[in-house]
Amino acid sequence: RELTSAAHHFREVTRLDPMRAAAYVNLGAVLNLLTQFDDAIAALRRGIQLDGTRVEAFYNLGLVYRRKGQY
């Protein structure tokens, strides 16, 4: 559970391949666990923008909003 390291690596993937939706979705999930909610939302929304069929992106976005208390 090296979340900080995982976030760093997912950020690097998005830098190298900014069209890779899965990297943004995974980054958003990790940032949620790190309680970096606004950054998590931004990453997940970017992932959804790139590939609106990724249900895990919507699921993780819901988790972030729940943790923020925004139902």
C-alpha positions, -999 to 999 in steps of 0.1 A, spaced: 0 0 0 26 25 -11 0 51 -22 23 81 -25 45 61 -48 16 48 -68 2 83 -72 36 95 -84 38 67 -110 3 72 -123 10 109 -127 41 100 -147 20 77 -169 -5 105 -175 24 128 -184 39 103 -209 5 93 -223 -21 120 -216 -48 100 -236 -47 69 -213 -80 70 -195 -71 41 -172 -42 60 -157 -64 89 -147 -90 65 -132 -63 47 -112 -47 80 -102 -81 93 -90 -87 62 -69 -53 65 -53 -57 102 -46 -91 94 -30 -73 71 -6 -47 98 1 -76 122 9 -67 145 -19 -103 148 -29 -102 177 -53 -73 163 -73 -90 129 -73 -121 144 -88 -101 162 -115 -83 130 -124 -115 109 -125 -133 135 -146 -104 135 -170 -106 97 -172 -144 99 -179 -138 126 -205 -113 104 -223 -135 72 -220 -170 76 -208 -176 38 -208 -153 31 -178 -178 23 -151 -150 22 -125 -144 59 -131 -180 67 -122 -179 44 -92 -147 60 -78 -160 95 -85 -190 86 -64 -167 73 -36 -148 106 -36 -180 127 -34 -193 105 -6 -161 109 14 -164 147 9 -200 145 22 -214 157 -11 -243 134 -19 
